[in-house]
Amino acid sequence: MSISLVSNSYLDEHSAKIRAKPVPWEGYQRAGLITSEELSLIKKVDRQSKAKVEALLASDGPTYASLYLRLLKKLQRVDTQSCILVLIADALTDHEERIPWFTNASQSDPELPYGPLLRILDSQDDFVQLKATQILTVHLSLEKSPIQPQQLHPFLNTLALLVVNPSTHKRDIAVQCLEAILSRPECRRAVWANASLVGGLVDILRHNPTPQMSYQVGFCLWLLTFEQEVAEQIQKRFDIIPLLVDVAQGAAKEKVIRVIVATFRNLVSKAPQANLPAMLVAQLLPFAKNLSGRKWTDEDIVEDIQFLRDELSARFESLTTYDEYRSELLSGHLSWSPVHESDLFWKENATKLNDKDYELLKILIRLLSESNDPTVLAVASHDIGQYVKHYERGKKILTDLGGKTRVMELMSHPNSDVRYQALISVQRLVSHPWAAV
């Protein structure tokens, strides 16, 4: 990997301007901030041609790497920090073999190379912050030894802020940085532990990103789902499956579909129980069948689509109507599918909501309390009514679980369908059948 893998026109344009700007190195030496030896070394590379700087690095690279890091540690002015960061980035561009020059600086000062770079992540200057982020990404992604939490966490906290920033170039750089480091298992685990960072990534997909950004975010999610814990929890925490289906269905670029299908493959392979219900409700199987009929240039996507289609077909074909209803409930995405309004279904299955300590009934009640979607609220209210209509003793259970109170509250909901379904359910909850008299 080279530094050019994290590239952005904003950084390129500002770097070009900074290379031409003078820095008062002599003033720093007179003030005692740098030594005469440091002044002599820095003057040899300051505003010099690329060929001349490369010749100096070829003969004395480690000396200059150590110099840049020492100066970055002790000089505070933004223009000076910008100049040093550009010198570091220029030294590393297309030269990953030079990374040890910088990491070996720790032998003379344990705070190097990470300390000064991490410190200026808090800079109020956009260029300094983003250039430091770019350089840290190269170091962290190519670090030979395990990355320490004190090096990784401040970096990820900065990315979490950048990924939700309104600035397009800040989001772009943050996502590129994540792409570069997520091939490392310790980085995947640390990113997953940073909920605001993962949430920010997912949120990008919710706001109609460019095809390139869709691909880059999808690539990050694909890498994350190689972790078992991520595969088991990402749907529950971020409702990712219906979102990824939507993105893939609207994608014109093959690479966007490819990375999303590969992500689905990870989710099915590693955590089927956690992800199949949402995949069923999101109509992933019909979509996979549709994809298998298209022509693709990439062999990997053909294999992944075939795997997805075969796996989902095998798992879904034997599902009963109740299994499908259960999957819909577990996904949290209720809609007016035929099962809800089938009297025969409720006659046969109402009591099954009592299974496993009222697992599905509790989910219905939770959706009534937590969802903001009028359709979900209306369908859940309707299902509560069907449950007590076909299971008289369910009235007391619902009351004890807090469901009755919540349905009564929904009778004053702004949405007319929610109000209507809540009213019908409350009528059933408070009615006394003649058969019981």
C-alpha positions as CSV (number, residue, x, y, z in Angstrom):
1,M,0.0,0.0,0.0
2,S,1.1,3.6,-0.7
3,I,-0.2,6.9,0.6
4,S,-1.8,7.4,-2.8
5,L,-4.5,4.9,-1.8
6,V,-6.0,7.5,0.5
7,S,-6.2,10.4,-2.0
8,N,-8.5,13.4,-2.3
9,S,-8.4,16.5,-4.5
10,Y,-8.7,18.8,-1.4
11,L,-5.5,17.3,0.1
12,D,-3.7,17.3,-3.3
13,E,-4.5,21.0,-4.0
14,H,-3.6,22.2,-0.6
15,S,-0.4,20.2,-0.5
16,A,0.7,21.8,-3.8
17,K,0.2,25.3,-2.3
18,I,2.0,24.4,0.9
19,R,5.1,23.1,-0.9
20,A,5.6,26.6,-2.3
21,K,5.1,28.5,1.0
22,P,8.1,29.7,3.0
23,V,8.5,28.6,6.6
24,P,10.6,30.8,9.1
25,W,13.1,28.0,9.9
26,E,15.9,30.5,10.8
27,G,13.5,32.2,13.2
28,Y,12.8,28.9,15.0
29,Q,16.6,28.4,15.3
30,R,17.1,31.9,16.8
31,A,14.3,31.3,19.2
32,G,16.0,28.1,20.4
33,L,13.1,25.9,19.1
34,I,15.3,23.9,16.7
35,T,19.0,23.2,16.6
36,S,21.5,24.5,14.0
37,E,21.9,20.9,12.8
38,E,18.1,20.5,12.4
39,L,18.0,23.9,10.5
40,S,20.8,22.7,8.2
41,L,19.0,19.5,7.4
42,I,15.5,21.0,6.9
43,K,16.8,23.7,4.6
44,K,18.2,21.1,2.2
45,V,14.6,19.8,1.5
46,D,12.5,22.9,2.1
47,R,11.0,24.0,-1.2
48,Q,13.4,21.9,-3.2
49,S,12.7,19.9,-6.4
50,K,11.3,16.4,-6.0
51,A,14.5,14.9,-7.6
52,K,16.8,16.7,-5.1
53,V,14.6,15.6,-2.1
54,E,14.5,12.0,-3.4
55,A,18.3,11.9,-3.7
56,L,18.7,13.1,-0.1
57,L,16.1,10.5,1.1
58,A,17.9,7.8,-0.8
59,S,21.2,8.6,1.0
60,D,19.9,9.6,4.4
61,G,16.2,8.6,4.7
62,P,16.1,7.6,8.4
63,T,17.7,10.8,9.5
64,Y,15.1,12.9,7.7
65,A,12.2,10.7,9.0
66,S,13.4,11.3,12.5
67,L,13.9,15.0,11.8
68,Y,10.3,15.4,10.5
69,L,8.8,13.7,13.5
70,R,10.9,15.7,16.0
71,L,9.9,19.0,14.4
72,L,6.3,18.0,14.3
73,K,6.4,17.2,18.0
74,K,7.9,20.5,19.1
75,L,6.6,23.1,16.5
76,Q,3.0,24.4,17.0
77,R,2.3,26.8,14.2
78,V,-0.2,25.5,11.6
79,D,1.7,26.5,8.5
80,T,4.8,24.8,9.9
81,Q,2.9,21.6,10.8
82,S,1.3,21.6,7.3
83,C,4.8,21.8,5.7
84,I,6.2,19.0,7.8
85,L,3.1,16.8,7.1
86,V,3.5,17.3,3.4
87,L,7.2,16.4,3.6
88,I,6.3,13.2,5.4
89,A,3.6,12.3,2.9
90,D,5.8,13.0,0.0
91,A,8.5,10.7,1.4
92,L,6.0,7.9,1.8
93,T,4.1,8.2,-1.5
94,D,4.7,5.0,-3.5
95,H,7.4,4.0,-1.0
96,E,5.9,1.7,1.7
97,E,9.4,0.3,2.2
98,R,10.2,3.6,3.9
99,I,7.7,3.0,6.7
100,P,10.4,1.5,9.0
101,W,12.3,4.8,8.8
102,F,9.5,6.4,10.7
103,T,8.6,3.5,13.1
104,N,12.2,3.0,14.1
105,A,12.2,6.6,15.4
106,S,10.7,5.1,18.5
107,Q,14.1,3.8,19.4
108,S,15.3,7.3,20.2
109,D,11.9,8.6,21.5
110,P,9.1,6.2,22.5
111,E,6.5,8.8,21.7
112,L,7.4,8.6,18.0
113,P,6.1,8.1,15.4
114,Y,2.5,8.1,16.6
115,G,2.5,10.7,19.4
116,P,2.8,13.9,17.4
117,L,0.5,12.7,14.6
118,L,-2.2,11.7,17.1
119,R,-1.9,15.0,18.9
120,I,-2.6,17.1,15.9
121,L,-5.8,15.1,15.0
122,D,-7.4,17.7,17.4
123,S,-6.1,20.6,15.3
124,Q,-8.7,23.2,14.3
125,D,-7.1,23.4,10.9
126,D,-8.8,21.1,8.4
127,F,-5.7,20.4,6.3
128,V,-3.5,19.5,9.3
129,Q,-6.1,17.2,10.7
130,L,-6.8,15.5,7.4
131,K,-3.2,15.2,6.4
132,A,-2.3,13.6,9.7
133,T,-5.2,11.2,9.3
134,Q,-3.9,10.2,5.9
135,I,-0.4,9.6,7.2
136,L,-1.6,7.7,10.2
137,T,-3.7,5.4,8.0
138,V,-0.6,4.4,6.1
139,H,1.3,3.7,9.4
140,L,-1.6,1.8,11.0
141,S,-2.5,-0.3,8.0
142,L,1.2,-1.4,7.5
143,E,2.3,-1.6,11.1
144,K,4.1,-4.9,11.6
145,S,3.3,-5.4,15.3
146,P,-0.2,-5.4,16.9
147,I,-1.6,-1.9,17.1
148,Q,-2.0,-0.6,20.6
149,P,-5.3,0.8,21.8
150,Q,-3.8,4.2,22.7
151,Q,-2.7,4.5,19.1
152,L,-5.9,3.3,17.5
153,H,-8.8,4.7,19.6
154,P,-8.0,8.5,19.2
155,F,-7.6,7.8,15.4
156,L,-11.0,6.1,15.2
157,N,-12.7,8.8,17.3
158,T,-11.5,11.3,14.8
159,L,-12.8,9.2,11.9
160,A,-16.2,8.9,13.7
161,L,-16.4,12.7,13.7
162,L,-15.3,13.0,10.0
163,V,-17.7,10.4,8.8
164,V,-20.7,12.4,9.9
165,N,-19.3,15.8,8.9
166,P,-21.3,17.7,6.3
167,S,-18.1,18.3,4.3
168,T,-17.9,15.8,1.4
169,H,-14.1,15.6,1.4
170,K,-14.0,14.9,5.1
171,R,-16.4,12.0,4.7
172,D,-14.5,10.7,1.7
173,I,-11.2,10.7,3.5
174,A,-12.6,9.0,6.6
175,V,-14.2,6.2,4.5
176,Q,-11.0,5.7,2.5
177,C,-9.0,5.5,5.8
178,L,-11.4,2.8,7.1
179,E,-11.1,0.8,3.9
180,A,-7.4,0.8,4.4
181,I,-7.3,-0.4,8.0
182,L,-10.2,-2.8,8.2
183,S,-8.2,-5.7,6.7
184,R,-6.6,-5.9,10.2
185,P,-8.7,-8.0,12.7
186,E,-7.8,-5.7,15.6
187,C,-9.0,-2.7,13.6
188,R,-12.3,-4.4,12.7
189,R,-12.9,-5.2,16.4
190,A,-12.1,-1.7,17.5
191,V,-14.2,-0.1,14.8
192,W,-17.1,-2.3,15.8
193,A,-16.8,-1.2,19.4
194,N,-17.1,2.4,18.2
195,A,-20.9,2.6,17.7
196,S,-20.9,6.2,16.4
197,L,-18.4,5.3,13.7
198,V,-20.4,2.3,12.4
199,G,-23.6,4.3,12.7
200,G,-22.1,7.1,10.7
201,L,-21.0,4.7,8.0
202,V,-24.5,3.2,7.8
203,D,-26.1,6.7,7.8
204,I,-24.1,7.6,4.6
205,L,-25.9,4.8,2.8
206,R,-29.3,6.2,3.9
207,H,-28.7,9.5,2.1
208,N,-28.4,8.6,-1.5
209,P,-24.5,8.6,-1.8
210,T,-22.6,8.5,-5.1
211,P,-22.0,5.1,-6.6
212,Q,-18.3,5.3,-5.6
213,M,-19.2,6.2,-2.0
214,S,-21.8,3.4,-1.9
215,Y,-19.1,1.0,-3.0
216,Q,-16.6,2.3,-0.4
217,V,-19.0,2.1,2.5
218,G,-20.2,-1.4,1.2
219,F,-16.5,-2.5,1.2
220,C,-16.1,-1.4,4.8
221,L,-19.2,-3.3,5.9
222,W,-18.0,-6.3,4.0
223,L,-14.7,-6.3,5.8
224,L,-16.4,-5.8,9.1
225,T,-18.7,-8.8,8.6
226,F,-15.7,-11.1,8.6
227,E,-15.9,-10.8,12.4
228,Q,-18.3,-13.3,14.0
229,E,-19.6,-10.8,16.5
230,V,-20.4,-8.2,13.8
231,A,-22.2,-10.8,11.6
232,E,-24.3,-11.7,14.6
233,Q,-25.2,-8.2,15.7
234,I,-25.1,-5.8,12.8
235,Q,-28.7,-6.4,11.7
236,K,-30.1,-6.1,15.2
237,R,-28.2,-2.9,15.9
238,F,-28.3,-1.1,12.6
239,D,-31.1,-2.7,10.5
240,I,-28.6,-3.1,7.7
241,I,-30.2,-5.8,5.5
242,P,-33.2,-3.9,4.1
243,L,-30.9,-0.9,3.5
244,L,-28.3,-2.9,1.6
245,V,-31.1,-4.6,-0.5
246,D,-32.4,-1.1,-1.4
247,V,-28.9,0.2,-2.3
248,A,-28.2,-2.9,-4.4
249,Q,-31.5,-2.7,-6.2
250,G,-30.8,0.9,-7.1
251,A,-27.2,0.4,-8.1
252,A,-26.1,0.8,-11.7
253,K,-22.5,-0.1,-11.0
254,E,-21.6,-3.8,-10.8
255,K,-19.0,-3.3,-8.1
256,V,-21.6,-1.9,-5.7
257,I,-23.8,-5.0,-6.2
258,R,-20.7,-7.2,-5.9
259,V,-19.6,-5.9,-2.5
260,I,-23.2,-6.0,-1.1
261,V,-23.8,-9.6,-2.3
262,A,-20.4,-10.5,-0.7
263,T,-21.6,-8.9,2.5
264,F,-24.8,-10.9,2.5
265,R,-22.8,-14.1,1.9
266,N,-20.8,-13.3,5.1
267,L,-24.0,-12.7,7.1
268,V,-25.6,-15.9,5.9
269,S,-22.5,-18.0,6.4
270,K,-21.5,-16.7,9.8
271,A,-24.8,-15.9,11.5
272,P,-27.8,-17.3,9.7
273,Q,-30.1,-17.3,12.7
274,A,-29.5,-13.6,13.3
275,N,-29.9,-12.5,9.7
276,L,-32.3,-14.9,7.8
277,P,-35.5,-13.4,9.2
278,A,-34.7,-9.9,7.9
279,M,-33.5,-11.4,4.6
280,L,-36.8,-13.1,4.2
281,V,-38.8,-10.0,4.9
282,A,-36.5,-7.8,2.6
283,Q,-37.3,-10.2,-0.3
284,L,-33.6,-11.0,-0.7
285,L,-34.3,-14.4,-2.3
286,P,-36.4,-13.0,-5.3
287,F,-33.7,-10.4,-5.7
288,A,-30.9,-13.0,-5.7
289,K,-32.8,-15.0,-8.3
290,N,-33.2,-11.8,-10.4
291,L,-29.4,-11.2,-10.1
292,S,-28.6,-14.8,-11.2
293,G,-30.3,-14.1,-14.5
294,R,-28.0,-11.2,-15.4
295,K,-24.7,-11.1,-17.2
296,W,-21.6,-10.3,-15.0
297,T,-18.0,-9.5,-15.9
298,D,-16.7,-10.6,-12.4
299,E,-16.5,-14.3,-11.6
300,D,-16.7,-13.7,-7.9
301,I,-20.1,-12.1,-8.0
302,V,-21.5,-15.0,-10.1
303,E,-20.3,-17.5,-7.4
304,D,-21.6,-15.3,-4.5
305,I,-25.0,-14.9,-6.1
306,Q,-25.3,-18.6,-6.7
307,F,-24.3,-19.3,-3.1
308,L,-26.9,-16.8,-1.8
309,R,-29.7,-18.1,-4.1
310,D,-29.0,-21.7,-3.2
311,E,-28.6,-21.1,0.5
312,L,-31.7,-18.9,0.8
313,S,-33.8,-21.3,-1.3
314,A,-32.8,-24.3,0.9
315,R,-33.6,-22.4,4.1
316,F,-36.8,-20.7,3.0
317,E,-38.6,-23.3,0.9
318,S,-39.7,-25.4,3.9
319,L,-41.0,-22.4,5.9
320,T,-44.6,-22.5,7.1
321,T,-46.8,-19.4,7.1
322,Y,-46.1,-19.1,10.8
323,D,-42.4,-19.2,10.2
324,E,-42.8,-16.3,7.8
325,Y,-44.8,-14.4,10.3
326,R,-42.2,-15.0,13.0
327,S,-39.5,-13.8,10.7
328,E,-41.4,-10.7,9.9
329,L,-41.8,-10.0,13.6
330,L,-38.2,-10.6,14.4
331,S,-37.1,-8.3,11.6
332,G,-39.3,-5.5,13.0
333,H,-40.5,-4.6,9.5
334,L,-44.2,-5.2,9.7
335,S,-46.4,-4.6,6.7
336,W,-49.9,-5.6,5.6
337,S,-48.9,-9.0,4.2
338,P,-51.8,-11.4,3.8
339,V,-51.0,-13.4,6.9
340,H,-52.1,-10.5,9.3
341,E,-55.6,-10.4,8.0
342,S,-56.2,-14.2,7.7
343,D,-58.7,-15.3,10.3
344,L,-57.6,-18.9,9.7
345,F,-54.0,-18.1,10.5
346,W,-54.9,-16.5,13.8
347,K,-57.3,-19.3,14.7
348,E,-54.5,-21.8,14.2
349,N,-51.5,-19.8,15.5
350,A,-52.7,-17.2,18.1
351,T,-51.5,-19.3,21.1
352,K,-48.0,-19.7,19.6
353,L,-47.3,-16.1,20.6
354,N,-47.1,-17.5,24.1
355,D,-44.2,-19.8,23.3
356,K,-40.8,-19.3,24.8
357,D,-42.1,-17.1,27.6
358,Y,-44.3,-15.0,25.2
359,E,-41.3,-14.1,23.0
360,L,-43.3,-12.9,20.0
361,L,-46.0,-11.2,22.0
362,K,-43.2,-9.2,23.8
363,I,-41.8,-8.2,20.4
364,L,-45.2,-6.9,19.3
365,I,-45.5,-4.9,22.5
366,R,-41.9,-3.6,22.1
367,L,-42.7,-2.5,18.5
368,L,-45.7,-0.6,19.8
369,S,-43.5,1.3,22.2
370,E,-40.4,1.8,20.1
371,S,-41.4,2.1,16.5
372,N,-42.1,5.5,14.8
373,D,-43.4,3.9,11.6
374,P,-47.2,4.3,11.3
375,T,-47.5,1.0,9.3
376,V,-45.6,-1.0,11.9
377,L,-47.8,0.5,14.7
378,A,-51.0,-0.1,12.8
379,V,-50.1,-3.8,12.0
380,A,-48.8,-4.5,15.5
381,S,-52.0,-3.0,17.0
382,H,-54.1,-5.2,14.6
383,D,-52.2,-8.3,15.6
384,I,-52.7,-7.6,19.3
385,G,-56.4,-7.5,18.6
386,Q,-56.3,-10.8,16.6
387,Y,-54.4,-12.4,19.5
388,V,-57.0,-11.6,22.1
389,K,-59.9,-12.3,19.7
390,H,-58.7,-15.9,19.3
391,Y,-57.2,-16.3,22.8
392,E,-59.4,-14.9,25.5
393,R,-56.9,-15.4,28.3
394,G,-54.4,-13.3,26.4
395,K,-56.2,-10.2,27.7
396,K,-54.7,-10.6,31.2
397,I,-51.3,-11.5,29.8
398,L,-51.2,-8.4,27.6
399,T,-52.3,-6.2,30.5
400,D,-49.5,-7.7,32.7
401,L,-46.9,-7.1,30.0
402,G,-48.0,-3.4,29.5
403,G,-49.4,-4.0,26.1
404,K,-53.0,-2.8,26.9
405,T,-51.7,0.6,28.2
406,R,-49.7,1.2,25.1
407,V,-52.5,0.2,22.7
408,M,-54.8,2.6,24.5
409,E,-52.3,5.4,24.1
410,L,-52.2,4.8,20.4
411,M,-55.9,5.6,20.1
412,S,-54.8,9.3,20.0
413,H,-52.0,8.8,17.5
414,P,-51.8,11.4,14.7
415,N,-52.1,8.6,12.0
416,S,-55.7,7.6,11.3
417,D,-54.9,4.0,10.5
418,V,-53.0,3.6,13.7
419,R,-55.9,5.1,15.7
420,Y,-58.4,2.8,14.0
421,Q,-56.4,-0.4,14.6
422,A,-55.7,0.6,18.2
423,L,-59.5,1.3,18.7
424,I,-60.5,-2.1,17.4
425,S,-57.9,-3.8,19.6
426,V,-58.9,-1.9,22.7
427,Q,-62.6,-2.9,22.1
428,R,-61.5,-6.5,22.0
429,L,-59.3,-6.1,25.1
430,V,-62.2,-4.7,27.2
431,S,-65.1,-6.8,25.8
432,H,-66.6,-9.6,27.8
433,P,-67.8,-12.6,25.6
434,W,-71.3,-13.9,26.4
435,A,-69.9,-17.4,26.5
436,A,-68.1,-16.5,29.7
437,V,-71.3,-15.4,31.5
